[in-house]
Amino acid sequence: MVYGLWLHGNNLSAWIDNAVLGSHHVYYAKAQPLPFDPEGVFSTLPAIASALSGILAAVYLTKQTDLKKQARVFILTGVLAVIAGYLISPLTPINKALWTPSYVLLSSGLAIITYAFCSAILDIYKVRAWGAPFIVFGANAILFFMFAAILARLLIMIPVGDTSLKGLIYGSINTLITDNHLASFVFSLLFLAVSYGVMYGCYKKGIFWKV
């Protein structure tokens, strides 16, 4: 057995989760050679770094009111973060399950770049009609997150014959669209459409979950 790799169930994060939490208290309890949790002890540290990057961005937004300066600084910062993420990826591969430092830099960089472009389009150039669906989701982000998680779990848990409800729906799509990747993409769009329908209904009725 070789330890110290970047494999599923065979990495430093998995070793720590197995030693501290035990196999009965982790998500991937049957992973080999070591059970682990994708949101485990060690991977929580870089996840906190991701959260802090968002907090720092928010602090900057409150202090810099010039929208054009915001966009320029965010694009520059985001590009540098993405480059840094790829530069250190040979040492720490870009891996979401382990929430590696390179993943933190890449995801945070892409997020801040996306925000800068959306801010420029919506707030500076005032092109807003296309953003209506995002307002519906954004106004109820917590409810959307919870609804999507519960719906995804129910689709897996509800049995239909020798498969699940998710398997039945995906199988039906796959019958019409034989390319597996395209069929998976269509399934994702269908899931998103259902979620949007529910969130739009909540939006129209003034139902919002906030912390």
PyMOL commands that set and color helices and strands:
alter all, ss='L'
color gray80, all
select helices_A, chain A and resi 12-20+23-25+44-63+67-88+101-124+129-139+141-157+165-176+180-205
alter helices_A, ss='H'
color red, helices_A
select strands_A, chain A and resi 159-160+163-164
alter strands_A, ss='S'
color yellow, strands_A
deselect
rebuild
show_as cartoon
